Amino acid sequence: MSKFSILIANYNNGHFFEECYQSLIAQTETDWETVILDDGSTDNSLEIIKKIVENDPRFKIHQNGENKGIGYTKKKLISLAKSEICGFLDPDDALVPHALKIVLKTHSENKEAGLVYSNLVFCDENLKPQSVHKAKQITELDQSYYNFKGEISSFAALKKSIYEKTAG
């Protein structure tokens, strides 16, 4: 079993996937799997993604029979993951080379943490950084947590055993 499962929900984003893929194979932590679930794309995304990852057994590709939506797709991705630590990554996002190593270390050093998320670097179309949102520690589900503006969604890694205690 891999140390980390990278979970990618795809819908018509195959044209962005090359940069995402390159960032994954450049990771300094090499013990990982990537589970991709295509949610009924209506373009050639699935073919593009399959061609990019065709010779890498760390990538597992699945399909929903029809478009089921992001909630259903992300929940299904968790069930397909083989690792205890799972991280959602969008196909149009990329990770810095040490991202998995840092997240695994953080989870290991903070056994009580259910979710670890990264800084978010907003880039232009050429991946040139424009601004940075710094991650902060959340100790309870208070008003500050509910006021996030999507910052957690860039790369959030969770413990599957804690997630499975929730309703999803």
Chimera marker file (.cmm) of the C-alpha trace (Angstrom):
<marker_set name="trace">
<marker id="1" x="0.000" y="0.000" z="0.000" r="1" g="1" b="0" radius="0.5"/>
<marker id="2" x="1.235" y="3.473" z="-0.861" r="1" g="1" b="0" radius="0.5"/>
<marker id="3" x="1.837" y="6.140" z="1.774" r="1" g="1" b="0" radius="0.5"/>
<marker id="4" x="-0.361" y="8.646" z="-0.036" r="1" g="1" b="0" radius="0.5"/>
<marker id="5" x="-3.371" y="8.608" z="-2.373" r="1" g="1" b="0" radius="0.5"/>
<marker id="6" x="-3.725" y="11.653" z="-4.637" r="1" g="1" b="0" radius="0.5"/>
<marker id="7" x="-7.377" y="11.978" z="-5.637" r="1" g="1" b="0" radius="0.5"/>
<marker id="8" x="-8.324" y="13.776" z="-8.841" r="1" g="1" b="0" radius="0.5"/>
<marker id="9" x="-11.923" y="14.420" z="-9.851" r="1" g="1" b="0" radius="0.5"/>
<marker id="10" x="-11.963" y="15.329" z="-13.522" r="1" g="1" b="0" radius="0.5"/>
<marker id="11" x="-14.671" y="16.906" z="-15.629" r="1" g="1" b="0" radius="0.5"/>
<marker id="12" x="-13.571" y="18.373" z="-18.967" r="1" g="1" b="0" radius="0.5"/>
<marker id="13" x="-10.148" y="19.393" z="-17.640" r="1" g="1" b="0" radius="0.5"/>
<marker id="14" x="-7.877" y="17.089" z="-19.614" r="1" g="1" b="0" radius="0.5"/>
<marker id="15" x="-6.330" y="20.029" z="-21.482" r="1" g="1" b="0" radius="0.5"/>
<marker id="16" x="-4.893" y="21.254" z="-18.135" r="1" g="1" b="0" radius="0.5"/>
<marker id="17" x="-3.665" y="17.876" z="-16.889" r="1" g="1" b="0" radius="0.5"/>
<marker id="18" x="-0.118" y="17.836" z="-18.319" r="1" g="1" b="0" radius="0.5"/>
<marker id="19" x="1.168" y="20.362" z="-15.743" r="1" g="1" b="0" radius="0.5"/>
<marker id="20" x="-0.595" y="18.500" z="-12.930" r="1" g="1" b="0" radius="0.5"/>
<marker id="21" x="0.980" y="15.229" z="-14.055" r="1" g="1" b="0" radius="0.5"/>
<marker id="22" x="4.458" y="16.753" z="-14.337" r="1" g="1" b="0" radius="0.5"/>
<marker id="23" x="4.163" y="18.110" z="-10.789" r="1" g="1" b="0" radius="0.5"/>
<marker id="24" x="3.217" y="14.657" z="-9.482" r="1" g="1" b="0" radius="0.5"/>
<marker id="25" x="6.051" y="12.750" z="-11.115" r="1" g="1" b="0" radius="0.5"/>
<marker id="26" x="8.471" y="15.409" z="-9.819" r="1" g="1" b="0" radius="0.5"/>
<marker id="27" x="7.547" y="14.739" z="-6.175" r="1" g="1" b="0" radius="0.5"/>
<marker id="28" x="10.453" y="14.035" z="-3.808" r="1" g="1" b="0" radius="0.5"/>
<marker id="29" x="8.170" y="11.534" z="-2.007" r="1" g="1" b="0" radius="0.5"/>
<marker id="30" x="7.778" y="8.652" z="-4.452" r="1" g="1" b="0" radius="0.5"/>
<marker id="31" x="5.523" y="6.227" z="-2.527" r="1" g="1" b="0" radius="0.5"/>
<marker id="32" x="2.115" y="7.360" z="-3.785" r="1" g="1" b="0" radius="0.5"/>
<marker id="33" x="-0.780" y="6.442" z="-6.039" r="1" g="1" b="0" radius="0.5"/>
<marker id="34" x="-3.016" y="8.745" z="-8.030" r="1" g="1" b="0" radius="0.5"/>
<marker id="35" x="-6.675" y="7.841" z="-8.425" r="1" g="1" b="0" radius="0.5"/>
<marker id="36" x="-8.443" y="9.723" z="-11.198" r="1" g="1" b="0" radius="0.5"/>
<marker id="37" x="-12.216" y="9.596" z="-11.499" r="1" g="1" b="0" radius="0.5"/>
<marker id="38" x="-13.689" y="11.109" z="-14.643" r="1" g="1" b="0" radius="0.5"/>
<marker id="39" x="-17.189" y="12.412" z="-13.994" r="1" g="1" b="0" radius="0.5"/>
<marker id="40" x="-18.685" y="11.891" z="-17.436" r="1" g="1" b="0" radius="0.5"/>
<marker id="41" x="-16.575" y="14.399" z="-19.354" r="1" g="1" b="0" radius="0.5"/>
<marker id="42" x="-18.144" y="15.522" z="-22.604" r="1" g="1" b="0" radius="0.5"/>
<marker id="43" x="-14.844" y="16.360" z="-24.295" r="1" g="1" b="0" radius="0.5"/>
<marker id="44" x="-11.718" y="14.254" z="-24.944" r="1" g="1" b="0" radius="0.5"/>
<marker id="45" x="-10.338" y="14.702" z="-21.389" r="1" g="1" b="0" radius="0.5"/>
<marker id="46" x="-10.303" y="11.015" z="-20.602" r="1" g="1" b="0" radius="0.5"/>
<marker id="47" x="-8.325" y="10.177" z="-23.738" r="1" g="1" b="0" radius="0.5"/>
<marker id="48" x="-5.827" y="12.982" z="-23.029" r="1" g="1" b="0" radius="0.5"/>
<marker id="49" x="-5.294" y="11.826" z="-19.447" r="1" g="1" b="0" radius="0.5"/>
<marker id="50" x="-4.970" y="8.157" z="-20.416" r="1" g="1" b="0" radius="0.5"/>
<marker id="51" x="-2.324" y="9.036" z="-23.004" r="1" g="1" b="0" radius="0.5"/>
<marker id="52" x="-0.312" y="11.112" z="-20.520" r="1" g="1" b="0" radius="0.5"/>
<marker id="53" x="-0.259" y="8.432" z="-17.779" r="1" g="1" b="0" radius="0.5"/>
<marker id="54" x="-0.327" y="5.304" z="-19.965" r="1" g="1" b="0" radius="0.5"/>
<marker id="55" x="2.999" y="3.836" z="-18.820" r="1" g="1" b="0" radius="0.5"/>
<marker id="56" x="2.851" y="4.779" z="-15.131" r="1" g="1" b="0" radius="0.5"/>
<marker id="57" x="1.211" y="2.112" z="-12.919" r="1" g="1" b="0" radius="0.5"/>
<marker id="58" x="0.842" y="4.607" z="-10.041" r="1" g="1" b="0" radius="0.5"/>
<marker id="59" x="-2.111" y="6.149" z="-11.906" r="1" g="1" b="0" radius="0.5"/>
<marker id="60" x="-5.482" y="4.410" z="-11.670" r="1" g="1" b="0" radius="0.5"/>
<marker id="61" x="-8.267" y="5.750" z="-13.892" r="1" g="1" b="0" radius="0.5"/>
<marker id="62" x="-11.972" y="5.207" z="-13.233" r="1" g="1" b="0" radius="0.5"/>
<marker id="63" x="-15.150" y="6.608" z="-14.785" r="1" g="1" b="0" radius="0.5"/>
<marker id="64" x="-18.606" y="7.471" z="-13.557" r="1" g="1" b="0" radius="0.5"/>
<marker id="65" x="-21.131" y="6.117" z="-16.051" r="1" g="1" b="0" radius="0.5"/>
<marker id="66" x="-22.650" y="9.587" z="-16.217" r="1" g="1" b="0" radius="0.5"/>
<marker id="67" x="-22.034" y="13.005" z="-14.698" r="1" g="1" b="0" radius="0.5"/>
<marker id="68" x="-22.767" y="12.649" z="-10.975" r="1" g="1" b="0" radius="0.5"/>
<marker id="69" x="-21.376" y="15.934" z="-9.665" r="1" g="1" b="0" radius="0.5"/>
<marker id="70" x="-18.371" y="16.845" z="-7.549" r="1" g="1" b="0" radius="0.5"/>
<marker id="71" x="-19.769" y="15.697" z="-4.171" r="1" g="1" b="0" radius="0.5"/>
<marker id="72" x="-20.538" y="12.175" z="-5.385" r="1" g="1" b="0" radius="0.5"/>
<marker id="73" x="-17.251" y="11.973" z="-7.286" r="1" g="1" b="0" radius="0.5"/>
<marker id="74" x="-15.049" y="13.053" z="-4.375" r="1" g="1" b="0" radius="0.5"/>
<marker id="75" x="-16.818" y="10.662" z="-2.006" r="1" g="1" b="0" radius="0.5"/>
<marker id="76" x="-16.275" y="7.814" z="-4.481" r="1" g="1" b="0" radius="0.5"/>
<marker id="77" x="-12.593" y="8.790" z="-4.826" r="1" g="1" b="0" radius="0.5"/>
<marker id="78" x="-12.140" y="8.303" z="-1.063" r="1" g="1" b="0" radius="0.5"/>
<marker id="79" x="-13.583" y="4.789" z="-1.350" r="1" g="1" b="0" radius="0.5"/>
<marker id="80" x="-11.188" y="3.981" z="-4.227" r="1" g="1" b="0" radius="0.5"/>
<marker id="81" x="-8.118" y="5.230" z="-2.318" r="1" g="1" b="0" radius="0.5"/>
<marker id="82" x="-5.785" y="2.584" z="-0.900" r="1" g="1" b="0" radius="0.5"/>
<marker id="83" x="-3.826" y="4.838" z="1.487" r="1" g="1" b="0" radius="0.5"/>
<marker id="84" x="-4.691" y="6.195" z="4.927" r="1" g="1" b="0" radius="0.5"/>
<marker id="85" x="-3.587" y="9.698" z="3.897" r="1" g="1" b="0" radius="0.5"/>
<marker id="86" x="-5.495" y="11.072" z="0.899" r="1" g="1" b="0" radius="0.5"/>
<marker id="87" x="-5.245" y="14.426" z="-0.820" r="1" g="1" b="0" radius="0.5"/>
<marker id="88" x="-7.605" y="16.036" z="-3.296" r="1" g="1" b="0" radius="0.5"/>
<marker id="89" x="-5.925" y="17.731" z="-6.236" r="1" g="1" b="0" radius="0.5"/>
<marker id="90" x="-7.710" y="19.370" z="-9.137" r="1" g="1" b="0" radius="0.5"/>
<marker id="91" x="-6.471" y="18.441" z="-12.634" r="1" g="1" b="0" radius="0.5"/>
<marker id="92" x="-5.736" y="22.107" z="-13.339" r="1" g="1" b="0" radius="0.5"/>
<marker id="93" x="-3.516" y="22.503" z="-10.248" r="1" g="1" b="0" radius="0.5"/>
<marker id="94" x="0.145" y="21.649" z="-9.708" r="1" g="1" b="0" radius="0.5"/>
<marker id="95" x="2.198" y="20.844" z="-6.601" r="1" g="1" b="0" radius="0.5"/>
<marker id="96" x="5.670" y="21.977" z="-5.622" r="1" g="1" b="0" radius="0.5"/>
<marker id="97" x="8.121" y="19.015" z="-5.617" r="1" g="1" b="0" radius="0.5"/>
<marker id="98" x="8.185" y="18.591" z="-1.834" r="1" g="1" b="0" radius="0.5"/>
<marker id="99" x="4.407" y="18.921" z="-1.218" r="1" g="1" b="0" radius="0.5"/>
<marker id="100" x="3.684" y="15.253" z="-0.463" r="1" g="1" b="0" radius="0.5"/>
<marker id="101" x="6.721" y="14.944" z="1.784" r="1" g="1" b="0" radius="0.5"/>
<marker id="102" x="5.646" y="17.957" z="3.851" r="1" g="1" b="0" radius="0.5"/>
<marker id="103" x="2.025" y="16.828" z="4.139" r="1" g="1" b="0" radius="0.5"/>
<marker id="104" x="3.023" y="13.310" z="5.222" r="1" g="1" b="0" radius="0.5"/>
<marker id="105" x="5.448" y="14.719" z="7.787" r="1" g="1" b="0" radius="0.5"/>
<marker id="106" x="2.789" y="17.092" z="9.125" r="1" g="1" b="0" radius="0.5"/>
<marker id="107" x="0.224" y="14.294" z="9.457" r="1" g="1" b="0" radius="0.5"/>
<marker id="108" x="2.823" y="12.085" z="11.168" r="1" g="1" b="0" radius="0.5"/>
<marker id="109" x="3.798" y="14.792" z="13.666" r="1" g="1" b="0" radius="0.5"/>
<marker id="110" x="0.165" y="15.759" z="14.366" r="1" g="1" b="0" radius="0.5"/>
<marker id="111" x="-1.704" y="12.496" z="14.963" r="1" g="1" b="0" radius="0.5"/>
<marker id="112" x="-4.823" y="14.395" z="16.073" r="1" g="1" b="0" radius="0.5"/>
<marker id="113" x="-5.055" y="16.387" z="12.828" r="1" g="1" b="0" radius="0.5"/>
<marker id="114" x="-7.766" y="15.200" z="10.496" r="1" g="1" b="0" radius="0.5"/>
<marker id="115" x="-7.012" y="17.610" z="7.666" r="1" g="1" b="0" radius="0.5"/>
<marker id="116" x="-3.838" y="19.324" z="6.509" r="1" g="1" b="0" radius="0.5"/>
<marker id="117" x="-3.936" y="21.852" z="3.705" r="1" g="1" b="0" radius="0.5"/>
<marker id="118" x="-1.313" y="23.768" z="1.788" r="1" g="1" b="0" radius="0.5"/>
<marker id="119" x="-0.519" y="27.348" z="1.050" r="1" g="1" b="0" radius="0.5"/>
<marker id="120" x="-2.234" y="28.448" z="-2.128" r="1" g="1" b="0" radius="0.5"/>
<marker id="121" x="-0.214" y="30.242" z="-4.801" r="1" g="1" b="0" radius="0.5"/>
<marker id="122" x="-2.339" y="31.981" z="-7.397" r="1" g="1" b="0" radius="0.5"/>
<marker id="123" x="-0.599" y="31.924" z="-10.790" r="1" g="1" b="0" radius="0.5"/>
<marker id="124" x="-1.204" y="33.370" z="-14.219" r="1" g="1" b="0" radius="0.5"/>
<marker id="125" x="-1.714" y="31.159" z="-17.283" r="1" g="1" b="0" radius="0.5"/>
<marker id="126" x="2.062" y="30.610" z="-17.488" r="1" g="1" b="0" radius="0.5"/>
<marker id="127" x="2.234" y="29.442" z="-13.843" r="1" g="1" b="0" radius="0.5"/>
<marker id="128" x="3.981" y="32.656" z="-12.803" r="1" g="1" b="0" radius="0.5"/>
<marker id="129" x="3.060" y="33.320" z="-9.127" r="1" g="1" b="0" radius="0.5"/>
<marker id="130" x="0.793" y="36.331" z="-8.610" r="1" g="1" b="0" radius="0.5"/>
<marker id="131" x="-0.111" y="36.053" z="-4.897" r="1" g="1" b="0" radius="0.5"/>
<marker id="132" x="0.017" y="33.625" z="-1.958" r="1" g="1" b="0" radius="0.5"/>
<marker id="133" x="-2.630" y="32.657" z="0.583" r="1" g="1" b="0" radius="0.5"/>
<marker id="134" x="-0.924" y="31.258" z="3.701" r="1" g="1" b="0" radius="0.5"/>
<marker id="135" x="-2.511" y="28.258" z="5.408" r="1" g="1" b="0" radius="0.5"/>
<marker id="136" x="-3.492" y="28.686" z="9.042" r="1" g="1" b="0" radius="0.5"/>
<marker id="137" x="-4.270" y="26.290" z="11.848" r="1" g="1" b="0" radius="0.5"/>
<marker id="138" x="-7.931" y="25.580" z="12.499" r="1" g="1" b="0" radius="0.5"/>
<marker id="139" x="-8.618" y="24.194" z="15.962" r="1" g="1" b="0" radius="0.5"/>
<marker id="140" x="-12.409" y="24.289" z="15.933" r="1" g="1" b="0" radius="0.5"/>
<marker id="141" x="-15.234" y="24.791" z="13.488" r="1" g="1" b="0" radius="0.5"/>
<marker id="142" x="-15.902" y="28.403" z="14.406" r="1" g="1" b="0" radius="0.5"/>
<marker id="143" x="-16.885" y="31.437" z="12.341" r="1" g="1" b="0" radius="0.5"/>
<marker id="144" x="-13.374" y="31.918" z="10.928" r="1" g="1" b="0" radius="0.5"/>
<marker id="145" x="-13.460" y="28.406" z="9.443" r="1" g="1" b="0" radius="0.5"/>
<marker id="146" x="-16.767" y="29.054" z="7.695" r="1" g="1" b="0" radius="0.5"/>
<marker id="147" x="-15.460" y="32.288" z="6.188" r="1" g="1" b="0" radius="0.5"/>
<marker id="148" x="-12.767" y="30.640" z="4.085" r="1" g="1" b="0" radius="0.5"/>
<marker id="149" x="-13.100" y="31.495" z="0.401" r="1" g="1" b="0" radius="0.5"/>
<marker id="150" x="-12.067" y="28.175" z="-1.112" r="1" g="1" b="0" radius="0.5"/>
<marker id="151" x="-8.485" y="28.296" z="0.158" r="1" g="1" b="0" radius="0.5"/>
<marker id="152" x="-8.666" y="24.762" z="1.556" r="1" g="1" b="0" radius="0.5"/>
<marker id="153" x="-9.655" y="23.274" z="-1.788" r="1" g="1" b="0" radius="0.5"/>
<marker id="154" x="-6.295" y="23.731" z="-3.513" r="1" g="1" b="0" radius="0.5"/>
<marker id="155" x="-4.580" y="20.753" z="-1.852" r="1" g="1" b="0" radius="0.5"/>
<marker id="156" x="-6.228" y="19.283" z="1.214" r="1" g="1" b="0" radius="0.5"/>
<marker id="157" x="-4.958" y="16.006" z="2.683" r="1" g="1" b="0" radius="0.5"/>
<marker id="158" x="-7.002" y="14.019" z="5.152" r="1" g="1" b="0" radius="0.5"/>
<marker id="159" x="-6.832" y="10.864" z="7.197" r="1" g="1" b="0" radius="0.5"/>
<marker id="160" x="-9.202" y="8.368" z="5.603" r="1" g="1" b="0" radius="0.5"/>
<marker id="161" x="-10.002" y="6.742" z="8.975" r="1" g="1" b="0" radius="0.5"/>
<marker id="162" x="-11.272" y="10.076" z="10.336" r="1" g="1" b="0" radius="0.5"/>
<marker id="163" x="-13.191" y="10.870" z="7.142" r="1" g="1" b="0" radius="0.5"/>
<marker id="164" x="-14.967" y="7.487" z="7.339" r="1" g="1" b="0" radius="0.5"/>
<marker id="165" x="-16.403" y="8.468" z="10.736" r="1" g="1" b="0" radius="0.5"/>
<marker id="166" x="-18.315" y="11.314" z="9.047" r="1" g="1" b="0" radius="0.5"/>
<marker id="167" x="-21.327" y="11.301" z="6.748" r="1" g="1" b="0" radius="0.5"/>
<marker id="168" x="-18.998" y="12.330" z="3.901" r="1" g="1" b="0" radius="0.5"/>
<link id1="1" id2="2" r="1" g="1" b="0" radius="0.2"/>
<link id1="2" id2="3" r="1" g="1" b="0" radius="0.2"/>
<link id1="3" id2="4" r="1" g="1" b="0" radius="0.2"/>
<link id1="4" id2="5" r="1" g="1" b="0" radius="0.2"/>
<link id1="5" id2="6" r="1" g="1" b="0" radius="0.2"/>
<link id1="6" id2="7" r="1" g="1" b="0" radius="0.2"/>
<link id1="7" id2="8" r="1" g="1" b="0" radius="0.2"/>
<link id1="8" id2="9" r="1" g="1" b="0" radius="0.2"/>
<link id1="9" id2="10" r="1" g="1" b="0" radius="0.2"/>
<link id1="10" id2="11" r="1" g="1" b="0" radius="0.2"/>
<link id1="11" id2="12" r="1" g="1" b="0" radius="0.2"/>
<link id1="12" id2="13" r="1" g="1" b="0" radius="0.2"/>
<link id1="13" id2="14" r="1" g="1" b="0" radius="0.2"/>
<link id1="14" id2="15" r="1" g="1" b="0" radius="0.2"/>
<link id1="15" id2="16" r="1" g="1" b="0" radius="0.2"/>
<link id1="16" id2="17" r="1" g="1" b="0" radius="0.2"/>
<link id1="17" id2="18" r="1" g="1" b="0" radius="0.2"/>
<link id1="18" id2="19" r="1" g="1" b="0" radius="0.2"/>
<link id1="19" id2="20" r="1" g="1" b="0" radius="0.2"/>
<link id1="20" id2="21" r="1" g="1" b="0" radius="0.2"/>
<link id1="21" id2="22" r="1" g="1" b="0" radius="0.2"/>
<link id1="22" id2="23" r="1" g="1" b="0" radius="0.2"/>
<link id1="23" id2="24" r="1" g="1" b="0" radius="0.2"/>
<link id1="24" id2="25" r="1" g="1" b="0" radius="0.2"/>
<link id1="25" id2="26" r="1" g="1" b="0" radius="0.2"/>
<link id1="26" id2="27" r="1" g="1" b="0" radius="0.2"/>
<link id1="27" id2="28" r="1" g="1" b="0" radius="0.2"/>
<link id1="28" id2="29" r="1" g="1" b="0" radius="0.2"/>
<link id1="29" id2="30" r="1" g="1" b="0" radius="0.2"/>
<link id1="30" id2="31" r="1" g="1" b="0" radius="0.2"/>
<link id1="31" id2="32" r="1" g="1" b="0" radius="0.2"/>
<link id1="32" id2="33" r="1" g="1" b="0" radius="0.2"/>
<link id1="33" id2="34" r="1" g="1" b="0" radius="0.2"/>
<link id1="34" id2="35" r="1" g="1" b="0" radius="0.2"/>
<link id1="35" id2="36" r="1" g="1" b="0" radius="0.2"/>
<link id1="36" id2="37" r="1" g="1" b="0" radius="0.2"/>
<link id1="37" id2="38" r="1" g="1" b="0" radius="0.2"/>
<link id1="38" id2="39" r="1" g="1" b="0" radius="0.2"/>
<link id1="39" id2="40" r="1" g="1" b="0" radius="0.2"/>
<link id1="40" id2="41" r="1" g="1" b="0" radius="0.2"/>
<link id1="41" id2="42" r="1" g="1" b="0" radius="0.2"/>
<link id1="42" id2="43" r="1" g="1" b="0" radius="0.2"/>
<link id1="43" id2="44" r="1" g="1" b="0" radius="0.2"/>
<link id1="44" id2="45" r="1" g="1" b="0" radius="0.2"/>
<link id1="45" id2="46" r="1" g="1" b="0" radius="0.2"/>
<link id1="46" id2="47" r="1" g="1" b="0" radius="0.2"/>
<link id1="47" id2="48" r="1" g="1" b="0" radius="0.2"/>
<link id1="48" id2="49" r="1" g="1" b="0" radius="0.2"/>
<link id1="49" id2="50" r="1" g="1" b="0" radius="0.2"/>
<link id1="50" id2="51" r="1" g="1" b="0" radius="0.2"/>
<link id1="51" id2="52" r="1" g="1" b="0" radius="0.2"/>
<link id1="52" id2="53" r="1" g="1" b="0" radius="0.2"/>
<link id1="53" id2="54" r="1" g="1" b="0" radius="0.2"/>
<link id1="54" id2="55" r="1" g="1" b="0" radius="0.2"/>
<link id1="55" id2="56" r="1" g="1" b="0" radius="0.2"/>
<link id1="56" id2="57" r="1" g="1" b="0" radius="0.2"/>
<link id1="57" id2="58" r="1" g="1" b="0" radius="0.2"/>
<link id1="58" id2="59" r="1" g="1" b="0" radius="0.2"/>
<link id1="59" id2="60" r="1" g="1" b="0" radius="0.2"/>
<link id1="60" id2="61" r="1" g="1" b="0" radius="0.2"/>
<link id1="61" id2="62" r="1" g="1" b="0" radius="0.2"/>
<link id1="62" id2="63" r="1" g="1" b="0" radius="0.2"/>
<link id1="63" id2="64" r="1" g="1" b="0" radius="0.2"/>
<link id1="64" id2="65" r="1" g="1" b="0" radius="0.2"/>
<link id1="65" id2="66" r="1" g="1" b="0" radius="0.2"/>
<link id1="66" id2="67" r="1" g="1" b="0" radius="0.2"/>
<link id1="67" id2="68" r="1" g="1" b="0" radius="0.2"/>
<link id1="68" id2="69" r="1" g="1" b="0" radius="0.2"/>
<link id1="69" id2="70" r="1" g="1" b="0" radius="0.2"/>
<link id1="70" id2="71" r="1" g="1" b="0" radius="0.2"/>
<link id1="71" id2="72" r="1" g="1" b="0" radius="0.2"/>
<link id1="72" id2="73" r="1" g="1" b="0" radius="0.2"/>
<link id1="73" id2="74" r="1" g="1" b="0" radius="0.2"/>
<link id1="74" id2="75" r="1" g="1" b="0" radius="0.2"/>
<link id1="75" id2="76" r="1" g="1" b="0" radius="0.2"/>
<link id1="76" id2="77" r="1" g="1" b="0" radius="0.2"/>
<link id1="77" id2="78" r="1" g="1" b="0" radius="0.2"/>
<link id1="78" id2="79" r="1" g="1" b="0" radius="0.2"/>
<link id1="79" id2="80" r="1" g="1" b="0" radius="0.2"/>
<link id1="80" id2="81" r="1" g="1" b="0" radius="0.2"/>
<link id1="81" id2="82" r="1" g="1" b="0" radius="0.2"/>
<link id1="82" id2="83" r="1" g="1" b="0" radius="0.2"/>
<link id1="83" id2="84" r="1" g="1" b="0" radius="0.2"/>
<link id1="84" id2="85" r="1" g="1" b="0" radius="0.2"/>
<link id1="85" id2="86" r="1" g="1" b="0" radius="0.2"/>
<link id1="86" id2="87" r="1" g="1" b="0" radius="0.2"/>
<link id1="87" id2="88" r="1" g="1" b="0" radius="0.2"/>
<link id1="88" id2="89" r="1" g="1" b="0" radius="0.2"/>
<link id1="89" id2="90" r="1" g="1" b="0" radius="0.2"/>
<link id1="90" id2="91" r="1" g="1" b="0" radius="0.2"/>
<link id1="91" id2="92" r="1" g="1" b="0" radius="0.2"/>
<link id1="92" id2="93" r="1" g="1" b="0" radius="0.2"/>
<link id1="93" id2="94" r="1" g="1" b="0" radius="0.2"/>
<link id1="94" id2="95" r="1" g="1" b="0" radius="0.2"/>
<link id1="95" id2="96" r="1" g="1" b="0" radius="0.2"/>
<link id1="96" id2="97" r="1" g="1" b="0" radius="0.2"/>
<link id1="97" id2="98" r="1" g="1" b="0" radius="0.2"/>
<link id1="98" id2="99" r="1" g="1" b="0" radius="0.2"/>
<link id1="99" id2="100" r="1" g="1" b="0" radius="0.2"/>
<link id1="100" id2="101" r="1" g="1" b="0" radius="0.2"/>
<link id1="101" id2="102" r="1" g="1" b="0" radius="0.2"/>
<link id1="102" id2="103" r="1" g="1" b="0" radius="0.2"/>
<link id1="103" id2="104" r="1" g="1" b="0" radius="0.2"/>
<link id1="104" id2="105" r="1" g="1" b="0" radius="0.2"/>
<link id1="105" id2="106" r="1" g="1" b="0" radius="0.2"/>
<link id1="106" id2="107" r="1" g="1" b="0" radius="0.2"/>
<link id1="107" id2="108" r="1" g="1" b="0" radius="0.2"/>
<link id1="108" id2="109" r="1" g="1" b="0" radius="0.2"/>
<link id1="109" id2="110" r="1" g="1" b="0" radius="0.2"/>
<link id1="110" id2="111" r="1" g="1" b="0" radius="0.2"/>
<link id1="111" id2="112" r="1" g="1" b="0" radius="0.2"/>
<link id1="112" id2="113" r="1" g="1" b="0" radius="0.2"/>
<link id1="113" id2="114" r="1" g="1" b="0" radius="0.2"/>
<link id1="114" id2="115" r="1" g="1" b="0" radius="0.2"/>
<link id1="115" id2="116" r="1" g="1" b="0" radius="0.2"/>
<link id1="116" id2="117" r="1" g="1" b="0" radius="0.2"/>
<link id1="117" id2="118" r="1" g="1" b="0" radius="0.2"/>
<link id1="118" id2="119" r="1" g="1" b="0" radius="0.2"/>
<link id1="119" id2="120" r="1" g="1" b="0" radius="0.2"/>
<link id1="120" id2="121" r="1" g="1" b="0" radius="0.2"/>
<link id1="121" id2="122" r="1" g="1" b="0" radius="0.2"/>
<link id1="122" id2="123" r="1" g="1" b="0" radius="0.2"/>
<link id1="123" id2="124" r="1" g="1" b="0" radius="0.2"/>
<link id1="124" id2="125" r="1" g="1" b="0" radius="0.2"/>
<link id1="125" id2="126" r="1" g="1" b="0" radius="0.2"/>
<link id1="126" id2="127" r="1" g="1" b="0" radius="0.2"/>
<link id1="127" id2="128" r="1" g="1" b="0" radius="0.2"/>
<link id1="128" id2="129" r="1" g="1" b="0" radius="0.2"/>
<link id1="129" id2="130" r="1" g="1" b="0" radius="0.2"/>
<link id1="130" id2="131" r="1" g="1" b="0" radius="0.2"/>
<link id1="131" id2="132" r="1" g="1" b="0" radius="0.2"/>
<link id1="132" id2="133" r="1" g="1" b="0" radius="0.2"/>
<link id1="133" id2="134" r="1" g="1" b="0" radius="0.2"/>
<link id1="134" id2="135" r="1" g="1" b="0" radius="0.2"/>
<link id1="135" id2="136" r="1" g="1" b="0" radius="0.2"/>
<link id1="136" id2="137" r="1" g="1" b="0" radius="0.2"/>
<link id1="137" id2="138" r="1" g="1" b="0" radius="0.2"/>
<link id1="138" id2="139" r="1" g="1" b="0" radius="0.2"/>
<link id1="139" id2="140" r="1" g="1" b="0" radius="0.2"/>
<link id1="140" id2="141" r="1" g="1" b="0" radius="0.2"/>
<link id1="141" id2="142" r="1" g="1" b="0" radius="0.2"/>
<link id1="142" id2="143" r="1" g="1" b="0" radius="0.2"/>
<link id1="143" id2="144" r="1" g="1" b="0" radius="0.2"/>
<link id1="144" id2="145" r="1" g="1" b="0" radius="0.2"/>
<link id1="145" id2="146" r="1" g="1" b="0" radius="0.2"/>
<link id1="146" id2="147" r="1" g="1" b="0" radius="0.2"/>
<link id1="147" id2="148" r="1" g="1" b="0" radius="0.2"/>
<link id1="148" id2="149" r="1" g="1" b="0" radius="0.2"/>
<link id1="149" id2="150" r="1" g="1" b="0" radius="0.2"/>
<link id1="150" id2="151" r="1" g="1" b="0" radius="0.2"/>
<link id1="151" id2="152" r="1" g="1" b="0" radius="0.2"/>
<link id1="152" id2="153" r="1" g="1" b="0" radius="0.2"/>
<link id1="153" id2="154" r="1" g="1" b="0" radius="0.2"/>
<link id1="154" id2="155" r="1" g="1" b="0" radius="0.2"/>
<link id1="155" id2="156" r="1" g="1" b="0" radius="0.2"/>
<link id1="156" id2="157" r="1" g="1" b="0" radius="0.2"/>
<link id1="157" id2="158" r="1" g="1" b="0" radius="0.2"/>
<link id1="158" id2="159" r="1" g="1" b="0" radius="0.2"/>
<link id1="159" id2="160" r="1" g="1" b="0" radius="0.2"/>
<link id1="160" id2="161" r="1" g="1" b="0" radius="0.2"/>
<link id1="161" id2="162" r="1" g="1" b="0" radius="0.2"/>
<link id1="162" id2="163" r="1" g="1" b="0" radius="0.2"/>
<link id1="163" id2="164" r="1" g="1" b="0" radius="0.2"/>
<link id1="164" id2="165" r="1" g="1" b="0" radius="0.2"/>
<link id1="165" id2="166" r="1" g="1" b="0" radius="0.2"/>
<link id1="166" id2="167" r="1" g="1" b="0" radius="0.2"/>
<link id1="167" id2="168" r="1" g="1" b="0" radius="0.2"/>
</marker_set>
